[in-house]
């Protein structure tokens, strides 16, 4: 059964949305008690600014699936990355034994009816909700980083995820939009967090000191935040989060506190990642590296091609400056970009792939 829900929007957004309510939706959705849902009707044709995608196949559960076992996946929603989001969703559904058990939670910074309609028309059977992230919560807290894309307010929405999704959602997998799943995500969903608030692949061989400035390490107090733990790098583009523990531990406030320090002193260069490392580095449940083959987009400055790391792979992640859809369209793809191409639902890309 199809399931769509749209959560609180500003007044102008609601007025625009009413124009879409030409027919009643054939199914209803139940949102959190504090966030009444709005049912949408007919699909409006996307504007030229939003790509038109091919409709994805309808994926069905295997006989062994228990429909009551929901898997919650959260992603941000931005028209600039919509092509990546569509590919990511398709890959998750395609490799799942129980694709009808998913409920997607999309976070967006502004009301974009064309984007909403595009998801509905591309995935008619997808169960999903959309939540508005108030950019004002971070606009005064963001410090300029080494890449402009990292400074966008929506890049910080993951910090506030627990405040936006319904309280009945106890666990969620947060995913970036520039990745594809090549394994059943239920395996990642089922990992034991062993009392930790978050699980993610951890990389202890990385040079942890490079994520912070000399000013940070020279400070007599700030480096002591890592006392009692062995801090390791982890990528925040793939995380399993215990939402209740996040709320109870007031982790949003803890991350915000370090963002406040950054506004006063330049202690790091990389957007929303370093404050996560300051709060949680060395205190997460480490999962197998196969769940985040990251860095395929190259570095944050040039986005040069990179090869795959050795070992098994369950998730491919184009973190970094280079995005596979842009490199494929430019006819200058990296070899790893062809691994993303089969999940691309953008029609005009088919010829480039075939060539």
Buried (B, 14 or more C-beta within 10 A) or exposed (E): EBBBBBBBBEEEBEEBBEEBEEEEBEEEBEBBEEBEBBBBEEBBEBBEEBBBBBEBEEBEBEEEBEEEEBBBBBBBBBBEBBBBBBBBBBBBBBBBEBBBBBBBBBBBBBBBBBBBBBBBBBBEBBBBBBBBBBBEBBEEBBBEBEBEEBBBBBBBBBBBBBBBBBEEBEBBBBBBBBBBBBBBBBEBBEBEBEEBBBBBBBBEEEEBEEBBBEEBEEBEEBBEBBEEEEBBBBBBBBBBBBBBBBBEBEBBEBBBBBBEBBEEEBBBBBBBBBBBBBBBBBBBBBBBBBBBBBBBBBBBEEBEBBEEEEEEBBBBBBBBBBBBBBBBBEEEBBEBBEBBBEBBBBEEBEEBEEE
